[in-house]
Amino acid sequence: GEMFRQAVQKKIDLLSFDVRRLDPSIFDSFALMMSYVQRGWILWGLEVRGIPPDFFILFLEKKGLQKKEIISILRRSLFSPPCGSGTISFQEEKEGCESLKQLSRYCRKYLGEG
C-alpha cells in the first residue's frame, strides 16, 4: 500500500514490481494508479502459472474499475515473470511463460487488438 503510493508519486517512466498473485492490499488507491498510467508504464511481475488468463481483468473489475479504466491500465502495462524465477524448475518456468502468453493474448482481445 504505502510503498506503491510513494512509488507512483515519483517522476519515473516505468514502475516495476512483483505482485505474485495480485494481493488486493497493494492497491489501496486506484486513483493514484489511474493518475500514474497517464504518464508512465507498469511492469507487473506476476506468478500466473495455473491461473486462468482472465484473472487480471477480473481482479480489476472486482476492485470496481470500469472498462474504460481497465483499458487505460492495460494500454500502459507490461507483464513478466516475478523475480526469483531462478529458484523454480525449468518446467515451472516454462509453464509460467506460457501462462503469461495466454494472459497477454486475453488482454489484447479485451483491448480489441487480438
C-alpha positions as CSV (number, residue, x, y, z in Angstrom):
1,G,0.0,0.0,0.0
2,E,2.3,2.8,1.2
3,M,5.3,1.7,-0.9
4,F,3.1,1.7,-4.0
5,R,1.7,5.1,-3.1
6,Q,5.2,6.5,-2.7
7,A,6.5,4.9,-6.0
8,V,3.7,6.2,-8.2
9,Q,4.1,9.8,-6.9
10,K,7.7,9.9,-8.1
11,K,8.6,11.1,-11.6
12,I,9.6,7.8,-13.1
13,D,8.6,6.4,-16.5
14,L,8.5,2.7,-15.6
15,L,7.3,1.2,-12.3
16,S,8.4,-2.4,-12.0
17,F,7.3,-4.6,-9.1
18,D,6.5,-8.1,-8.2
19,V,2.9,-8.7,-7.1
20,R,3.0,-12.5,-7.3
21,R,-0.8,-13.2,-7.2
22,L,-2.2,-9.7,-7.0
23,D,-2.7,-9.2,-3.3
24,P,-5.6,-6.6,-3.1
25,S,-3.9,-4.6,-0.4
26,I,-1.2,-3.4,-2.9
27,F,-3.7,-1.1,-4.5
28,D,-5.3,0.9,-1.8
29,S,-5.8,3.8,-4.2
30,F,-6.7,3.2,-7.8
31,A,-7.0,6.9,-8.3
32,L,-3.2,7.0,-7.8
33,M,-2.8,4.2,-10.3
34,M,-5.0,5.9,-12.9
35,S,-3.0,9.1,-12.4
36,Y,0.3,7.2,-12.9
37,V,-0.8,5.4,-16.1
38,Q,-1.5,8.7,-17.7
39,R,2.3,9.3,-17.8
40,G,4.1,6.0,-17.0
41,W,4.2,2.3,-17.5
42,I,3.8,-0.5,-15.1
43,L,5.7,-3.8,-15.4
44,W,3.8,-6.4,-13.5
45,G,6.0,-9.3,-12.2
46,L,3.3,-12.0,-11.9
47,E,3.3,-15.6,-10.9
48,V,0.5,-16.8,-13.1
49,R,1.2,-20.5,-13.5
50,G,-2.0,-22.4,-13.3
51,I,-4.2,-19.3,-13.2
52,P,-6.9,-18.5,-15.8
53,P,-5.9,-15.8,-18.3
54,D,-8.8,-13.6,-17.4
55,F,-7.7,-13.3,-13.7
56,F,-6.0,-9.9,-14.1
57,I,-9.1,-8.2,-15.7
58,L,-11.4,-9.9,-13.2
59,F,-9.2,-8.6,-10.4
60,L,-9.6,-5.0,-11.7
61,E,-13.3,-5.4,-12.2
62,K,-13.7,-6.7,-8.6
63,K,-11.9,-3.6,-7.5
64,G,-14.8,-1.6,-9.1
65,L,-13.0,-0.3,-12.2
66,Q,-15.0,0.3,-15.3
67,K,-13.9,-1.0,-18.7
68,K,-12.6,2.4,-19.8
69,E,-10.3,2.5,-16.7
70,I,-9.2,-1.1,-17.2
71,I,-8.3,-0.3,-20.8
72,S,-6.2,2.7,-19.6
73,I,-4.3,0.4,-17.3
74,L,-3.8,-2.4,-19.9
75,R,-2.5,0.1,-22.5
76,R,0.3,1.1,-20.1
77,S,1.1,-2.4,-18.7
78,L,3.8,-5.0,-19.4
79,F,3.8,-8.5,-17.9
80,S,6.8,-10.5,-16.8
81,P,7.6,-13.4,-14.5
82,P,8.3,-12.3,-11.0
83,C,11.9,-12.0,-9.6
84,G,13.3,-15.2,-8.1
85,S,12.4,-17.4,-11.0
86,G,15.8,-19.0,-10.7
87,T,14.6,-20.9,-7.7
88,I,12.0,-22.9,-9.7
89,S,12.4,-25.7,-12.1
90,F,12.8,-25.2,-15.9
91,Q,9.4,-26.9,-16.4
92,E,7.7,-24.5,-13.9
93,E,9.4,-21.5,-15.6
94,K,8.2,-22.8,-19.0
95,E,4.6,-23.2,-17.7
96,G,4.8,-19.7,-16.2
97,C,5.9,-18.2,-19.5
98,E,3.1,-20.0,-21.3
99,S,0.6,-18.6,-18.8
100,L,1.9,-15.1,-19.3
101,K,1.5,-15.6,-23.1
102,Q,-2.1,-16.6,-22.5
103,L,-2.7,-13.6,-20.2
104,S,-1.2,-11.3,-22.8
105,R,-3.5,-12.7,-25.5
106,Y,-6.6,-12.4,-23.3
107,C,-5.7,-8.7,-22.5
108,R,-5.2,-7.9,-26.2
109,K,-8.6,-9.4,-27.0
110,Y,-10.1,-7.3,-24.3
111,L,-8.5,-4.3,-25.9
112,G,-9.9,-5.3,-29.3
113,E,-6.4,-6.0,-30.6
114,G,-6.3,-9.8,-30.8
